Amino acid sequence: MKLIYMDYAATTPMDEEVIGAMTQVMRSHYGNPSSLHRVGVEAEKLVQRSRETIAAAVGVLSSEIRFTSGGTESNNLAILGAARRYRSRGAHLITTQVEHASVYEAFRLLEGEGFRVTYLGVDETGAVRLDELEAALTEDTILVSVMAVNNEMGRIQPIEEIGRLLKSRPRTLFHVDAVQAVGKLPLQPKGWGIDLLSAAAHKLHGPKGTGFLYCREGVELQPLLAGGGQEDGLRPGTENVPALVGMAKAVRLAVERQEAFAAHTSSLRRKLVERIGTLEALRYNGSRQSGEMAPHIVHFSYPGMKSEVLVYALEQQGVCVSARSACSSGTERPSRVLEAMGAPYAAAVSGVRLSFSLRETAEDIERVCEALTRVARELGSVTAEPQKGRRS
């Protein structure tokens, strides 16, 4: 039985071109970029070229790209670094109830340091309400952090509109967790008023343990680590040159393929959502409006059935999916995201995420649909309430 991997929002297989680029660097360029001799200088040139490639792909200056170990570090550096650096301006921060754990827990940490945090709710599709954000802003608000695409649900947030709202507030920084958006959806950090933007290579067929943070020129951050002067002192430590080259290649390829990615995955998504809608036991989560959901993520619940049971049952059918997000799966707590959307407990503990890429075919998705049908039929209707409050 061919295994169908449907967990691309958790991580992606590396692209062959990325592997080739990294292999060449590992074989030929072993120098420390901080060394002054020729071997070090050659390595430093590769680091700088990678920075320039990523900057060009996302439309920013190369001097505004900071390399990190991934999305979690990028988010922590942006949030903790900005809040602590600009505390003299105020102590109020705004984020949402549906952020990735690396954002949500960073704000919880700052609450322990005396900051006041407003956690915005979302509507039943998972979207932030702009009027509630505007009402939450105060003269002491120094940072707003809203993700571009929810990693669990796939809901696209109104980032451009939020940037426009904050345009008249130069003392309030705007951070965007774009881990699920870079290379998949249009992003304009400069045009949308974004000050800080996080990304990770392994969501884009690049290497794990590598990411970047866009930090707008003029924005200062307090470092999380002490040590050397790499990344302008923000991220000390010897650079992982092969991984940075691989990330640059992955980002460039993803942006080049972005239009094809959106068209292809949107078609696959429609088929999955249609099939879920025919299965009485399943509850689709999210918006049905065109353009409001990321094209590569579909989320549903089976109220009354634990999500881990569904994950196992689908794997027996040759389909790999996630229970919630990879960073929170394995727990029996209800999904924080689904709860914020107003889902009942039975639905909030039974969420399943399917995510895919350019590599999946229509035939693959048909097999996934058949697997969903078989699993729903074999597990049976375990509750009389799945149809109540179904998303429309």
C-alpha positions as CSV (number, residue, x, y, z in Angstrom):
1,M,0.0,0.0,0.0
2,K,1.4,3.4,-1.0
3,L,1.6,5.7,2.0
4,I,0.0,9.1,1.4
5,Y,1.7,11.8,3.5
6,M,-0.9,14.5,4.4
7,D,1.0,16.4,7.1
8,Y,2.9,19.1,5.2
9,A,1.9,21.7,7.7
10,A,4.0,19.9,10.3
11,T,7.0,19.4,8.1
12,T,7.9,18.7,4.4
13,P,10.3,16.3,2.6
14,M,13.4,18.1,1.4
15,D,13.5,19.1,-2.3
16,E,16.1,17.3,-4.3
17,E,17.5,20.7,-5.5
18,V,17.9,21.7,-1.8
19,I,19.6,18.5,-0.9
20,G,22.0,18.9,-3.9
21,A,22.9,22.5,-2.9
22,M,23.5,21.5,0.7
23,T,25.5,18.5,-0.2
24,Q,27.8,20.5,-2.4
25,V,28.4,23.0,0.4
26,M,29.0,20.3,3.0
27,R,31.6,18.8,0.7
28,S,33.4,21.9,-0.3
29,H,32.8,24.8,2.2
30,Y,33.6,23.9,5.7
31,G,35.0,27.2,6.9
32,N,33.7,29.3,9.8
33,P,32.2,32.5,8.3
34,S,33.8,34.5,11.0
35,S,37.3,33.4,10.1
36,L,39.4,36.0,8.2
37,H,41.3,33.5,6.0
38,R,40.2,32.5,2.5
39,V,38.2,29.4,3.6
40,G,36.2,31.5,6.1
41,V,35.6,34.3,3.6
42,E,34.2,31.8,1.1
43,A,31.8,30.6,3.7
44,E,30.8,34.1,4.6
45,K,30.1,34.8,0.9
46,L,27.6,31.9,0.9
47,V,25.9,33.2,4.0
48,Q,25.6,36.7,2.5
49,R,24.3,35.3,-0.8
50,S,21.7,33.2,1.1
51,R,20.6,36.4,2.9
52,E,20.3,38.3,-0.4
53,T,18.3,35.4,-2.0
54,I,15.8,35.3,0.8
55,A,15.4,39.0,1.0
56,A,14.8,39.3,-2.8
57,A,12.2,36.5,-2.5
58,V,10.2,38.2,0.2
59,G,10.7,41.8,-1.0
60,V,12.9,43.3,1.7
61,L,16.5,44.4,2.2
62,S,19.2,41.8,2.8
63,S,20.2,43.8,5.9
64,E,16.7,43.1,7.4
65,I,17.1,39.3,7.4
66,R,18.2,37.6,10.6
67,F,19.0,33.9,10.5
68,T,17.6,31.6,13.3
69,S,17.1,28.0,14.1
70,G,13.4,28.1,12.9
71,G,10.0,29.5,13.4
72,T,10.0,29.0,17.2
73,E,13.2,31.0,17.7
74,S,12.1,33.6,15.2
75,N,8.8,34.1,17.0
76,N,10.5,34.3,20.5
77,L,13.2,36.6,19.3
78,A,10.6,39.0,17.7
79,I,8.2,39.0,20.7
80,L,10.5,38.8,23.7
81,G,13.1,40.9,22.0
82,A,10.7,43.7,21.0
83,A,8.7,43.8,24.2
84,R,11.8,43.9,26.4
85,R,13.6,46.5,24.2
86,Y,10.6,48.9,24.0
87,R,9.2,48.5,27.5
88,S,10.0,52.2,28.2
89,R,7.2,53.0,25.7
90,G,4.6,51.0,27.4
91,A,3.7,47.5,28.8
92,H,0.6,46.5,26.8
93,L,0.8,43.8,24.2
94,I,-1.9,42.3,21.9
95,T,-2.1,38.9,20.3
96,T,-4.8,36.3,19.7
97,Q,-6.2,33.2,21.3
98,V,-5.3,31.1,18.3
99,E,-1.6,31.7,17.9
100,H,1.1,28.9,17.6
101,A,2.4,27.8,20.9
102,S,5.8,29.5,20.3
103,V,3.9,32.8,20.2
104,Y,1.2,32.1,22.8
105,E,3.6,30.9,25.4
106,A,6.0,33.8,24.8
107,F,3.3,36.2,25.7
108,R,2.4,34.1,28.8
109,L,6.1,34.5,29.8
110,L,5.9,38.2,29.3
111,E,2.8,38.4,31.5
112,G,5.0,36.9,34.3
113,E,7.4,39.8,33.7
114,G,4.7,42.4,34.3
115,F,3.4,43.0,30.8
116,R,-0.4,43.3,30.2
117,V,-1.5,41.1,27.3
118,T,-4.8,41.2,25.5
119,Y,-5.7,37.9,23.8
120,L,-8.1,38.6,21.0
121,G,-10.9,36.2,20.3
122,V,-11.9,35.0,16.8
123,D,-15.1,34.4,15.0
124,E,-16.5,31.0,14.2
125,T,-14.3,30.7,11.2
126,G,-11.2,31.5,13.2
127,A,-10.7,35.1,12.0
128,V,-9.6,38.0,14.1
129,R,-12.2,40.8,14.3
130,L,-10.6,44.1,13.3
131,D,-13.0,46.2,15.4
132,E,-12.0,44.2,18.5
133,L,-8.3,44.8,17.7
134,E,-8.9,48.5,17.2
135,A,-10.8,48.7,20.5
136,A,-8.0,46.9,22.3
137,L,-5.3,49.4,21.3
138,T,-4.1,51.8,23.9
139,E,-1.4,54.5,24.2
140,D,0.7,51.8,26.0
141,T,0.4,49.2,23.2
142,I,3.9,48.5,22.0
143,L,3.4,45.2,20.1
144,V,0.7,43.5,18.1
145,S,1.3,39.9,17.0
146,V,-1.1,38.1,14.6
147,M,-0.2,35.0,12.5
148,A,-0.7,35.1,8.7
149,V,-2.2,31.6,8.5
150,N,-3.4,29.6,11.5
151,N,-1.2,26.5,11.6
152,E,-4.0,24.2,12.9
153,M,-7.0,25.5,11.0
154,G,-5.6,27.2,7.9
155,R,-7.6,30.4,8.5
156,I,-6.0,33.4,6.7
157,Q,-5.9,36.4,9.0
158,P,-6.5,40.0,7.7
159,I,-2.8,41.0,7.9
160,E,-2.9,43.7,5.3
161,E,-5.9,45.3,7.0
162,I,-4.2,45.1,10.4
163,G,-1.1,46.7,9.0
164,R,-3.2,49.5,7.6
165,L,-4.9,50.0,11.0
166,L,-1.5,50.3,12.8
167,K,0.0,52.6,10.2
168,S,-0.8,55.7,12.2
169,R,0.7,54.2,15.4
170,P,4.5,54.2,14.7
171,R,5.2,53.3,18.4
172,T,3.3,50.0,18.0
173,L,5.3,47.2,16.3
174,F,3.5,44.6,14.2
175,H,4.8,41.0,14.2
176,V,3.5,38.3,11.9
177,D,4.1,34.6,12.3
178,A,4.3,33.7,8.6
179,V,5.6,30.1,9.0
180,Q,2.5,28.7,7.1
181,A,2.3,31.6,4.6
182,V,5.8,32.2,3.1
183,G,6.0,30.6,-0.4
184,K,2.3,29.7,-0.3
185,L,0.4,33.1,-0.2
186,P,1.2,36.6,-1.2
187,L,3.0,38.6,1.4
188,Q,4.3,42.2,1.3
189,P,6.1,43.0,4.5
190,K,7.0,46.5,3.3
191,G,3.6,47.4,1.7
192,W,1.6,45.9,4.6
193,G,3.4,47.7,7.4
194,I,4.9,44.5,8.9
195,D,7.8,45.2,11.2
196,L,8.8,41.6,12.2
197,L,8.0,38.4,10.2
198,S,8.9,34.8,11.1
199,A,9.5,31.9,8.8
200,A,10.9,28.3,8.9
201,A,12.7,26.4,6.1
202,H,11.3,23.0,6.9
203,K,7.7,24.1,5.9
204,L,9.1,24.8,2.4
205,H,10.9,21.6,1.5
206,G,14.0,23.0,3.2
207,P,16.2,21.8,6.1
208,K,14.9,21.5,9.7
209,G,16.5,23.6,12.4
210,T,16.7,26.7,10.1
211,G,14.6,29.8,9.8
212,F,14.7,33.6,9.5
213,L,13.3,36.7,11.0
214,Y,12.6,39.8,8.9
215,C,13.3,42.8,11.2
216,R,12.5,46.1,9.6
217,E,15.3,48.6,9.3
218,G,15.2,50.8,12.4
219,V,13.6,48.2,14.7
220,E,15.8,47.1,17.6
221,L,15.5,43.8,19.5
222,Q,17.0,42.7,22.8
223,P,18.9,39.4,22.1
224,L,17.8,36.2,23.7
225,L,21.4,34.8,23.8
226,A,24.8,36.1,24.8
227,G,27.9,35.3,22.8
228,G,29.4,36.4,19.5
229,G,28.4,39.1,17.1
230,Q,26.7,37.1,14.5
231,E,23.5,38.4,13.0
232,D,24.4,41.9,14.4
233,G,24.6,40.4,17.8
234,L,21.0,39.2,17.8
235,R,21.8,35.5,17.2
236,P,25.3,34.6,18.3
237,G,26.8,31.3,17.2
238,T,28.6,29.9,14.3
239,E,26.4,29.8,11.2
240,N,25.2,26.5,9.8
241,V,26.3,27.4,6.2
242,P,24.9,24.3,4.4
243,A,21.5,24.8,6.1
244,L,21.4,28.5,5.2
245,V,22.2,27.7,1.6
246,G,19.4,25.1,1.6
247,M,16.9,27.5,3.2
248,A,17.7,30.1,0.6
249,K,17.2,27.6,-2.2
250,A,13.9,26.4,-0.7
251,V,12.5,29.9,-0.2
252,R,13.4,30.9,-3.7
253,L,11.8,27.8,-5.2
254,A,8.7,28.1,-3.1
255,V,8.1,31.7,-4.1
256,E,8.7,30.9,-7.8
257,R,6.2,28.0,-7.5
258,Q,3.7,29.9,-5.4
259,E,1.1,30.5,-8.1
260,A,1.2,26.9,-9.2
261,F,1.1,25.8,-5.6
262,A,-2.0,27.8,-4.9
263,A,-3.9,26.7,-8.0
264,H,-3.1,23.0,-7.5
265,T,-3.7,22.8,-3.7
266,S,-6.9,24.8,-4.0
267,S,-8.3,22.2,-6.3
268,L,-7.3,19.3,-4.0
269,R,-8.8,21.2,-1.0
270,R,-12.1,21.6,-2.7
271,K,-12.4,17.8,-3.2
272,L,-11.6,17.1,0.4
273,V,-14.0,19.7,1.8
274,E,-16.7,18.3,-0.5
275,R,-16.2,14.8,0.7
276,I,-16.1,15.8,4.4
277,G,-19.5,17.5,3.8
278,T,-21.0,14.3,2.7
279,L,-20.0,12.4,5.9
280,E,-22.6,12.9,8.6
281,A,-20.2,12.1,11.5
282,L,-17.6,14.7,10.4
283,R,-17.7,18.4,11.1
284,Y,-15.7,20.8,8.8
285,N,-13.9,23.6,10.6
286,G,-13.2,27.0,9.1
287,S,-14.7,29.3,6.5
288,R,-16.3,28.2,3.2
289,Q,-15.7,31.6,1.6
290,S,-13.2,31.7,-1.3
291,G,-9.8,33.1,-0.3
292,E,-10.3,32.9,3.4
293,M,-8.6,29.6,4.0
294,A,-5.0,28.6,3.1
295,P,-5.1,26.3,0.1
296,H,-3.0,23.6,1.6
297,I,-4.8,22.9,4.9
298,V,-8.2,21.2,5.7
299,H,-9.4,20.7,9.3
300,F,-12.4,18.7,10.5
301,S,-13.6,17.1,13.8
302,Y,-15.4,13.9,14.6
303,P,-17.3,14.9,17.7
304,G,-17.2,12.2,20.3
305,M,-14.2,10.5,18.9
306,K,-10.6,11.3,20.1
307,S,-8.4,12.7,17.4
308,E,-5.7,10.2,18.1
309,V,-8.1,7.4,17.2
310,L,-8.8,9.0,13.9
311,V,-5.1,9.5,13.2
312,Y,-4.4,5.8,13.9
313,A,-7.4,4.7,11.9
314,L,-6.4,6.7,8.8
315,E,-2.8,5.5,9.1
316,Q,-4.2,2.0,8.9
317,Q,-5.7,3.1,5.6
318,G,-2.3,4.4,4.4
319,V,-2.9,8.1,5.1
320,C,-0.7,10.2,7.5
321,V,-2.5,13.1,9.1
322,S,-2.1,15.2,12.3
323,A,-4.1,15.6,15.5
324,R,-4.2,19.3,15.9
325,S,-0.8,20.8,15.2
326,A,2.4,18.7,15.5
327,C,3.6,20.8,18.4
328,S,0.5,20.0,20.5
329,S,-0.5,16.6,19.3
330,G,-0.3,13.7,21.8
331,T,-2.3,15.6,24.5
332,E,-5.9,15.0,25.4
333,R,-6.6,18.7,26.1
334,P,-9.2,20.3,23.8
335,S,-7.8,22.4,21.0
336,R,-7.3,26.0,22.1
337,V,-8.0,27.1,18.6
338,L,-11.3,25.2,18.3
339,E,-12.4,26.4,21.7
340,A,-11.7,30.0,20.7
341,M,-13.9,29.4,17.6
342,G,-16.8,28.4,19.9
343,A,-16.6,24.7,19.1
344,P,-18.2,22.4,21.7
345,Y,-15.9,20.2,23.8
346,A,-16.6,17.0,21.8
347,A,-15.5,18.7,18.6
348,A,-12.5,20.5,20.3
349,V,-11.0,17.2,21.4
350,S,-11.5,15.4,18.0
351,G,-9.8,17.7,15.5
352,V,-7.8,16.4,12.6
353,R,-5.7,18.3,10.1
354,L,-4.9,17.3,6.6
355,S,-2.2,19.3,4.8
356,F,-0.7,18.7,1.3
357,S,1.5,20.2,-1.4
358,L,2.3,20.3,-5.1
359,R,3.4,16.7,-5.0
360,E,-0.1,15.2,-4.3
361,T,-2.2,14.2,-7.2
362,A,-5.9,14.1,-7.8
363,E,-5.6,10.3,-7.5
364,D,-3.9,10.7,-4.1
365,I,-6.7,12.9,-2.8
366,E,-9.4,10.5,-4.1
367,R,-7.7,7.7,-2.1
368,V,-7.7,10.0,1.0
369,C,-11.4,10.7,0.4
370,E,-12.1,7.0,0.2
371,A,-10.1,6.4,3.4
372,L,-12.1,9.1,5.2
373,T,-15.3,7.5,4.1
374,R,-14.2,4.0,5.2
375,V,-13.0,5.3,8.6
376,A,-16.2,7.3,9.2
377,R,-18.3,4.2,8.4
378,E,-16.2,1.7,10.4
379,L,-16.0,3.9,13.5
380,G,-19.7,4.6,13.3
381,S,-21.8,7.4,14.7
382,V,-20.6,7.7,18.3
383,T,-22.8,10.7,19.2
384,A,-26.1,12.1,18.2
385,E,-24.8,15.6,18.2
386,P,-22.3,16.0,15.4
387,Q,-24.8,17.8,13.2
388,K,-25.5,20.5,15.7
389,G,-23.6,23.7,14.9
390,R,-22.1,22.3,11.7
391,R,-20.1,25.0,10.0
392,S,-21.8,26.5,6.9
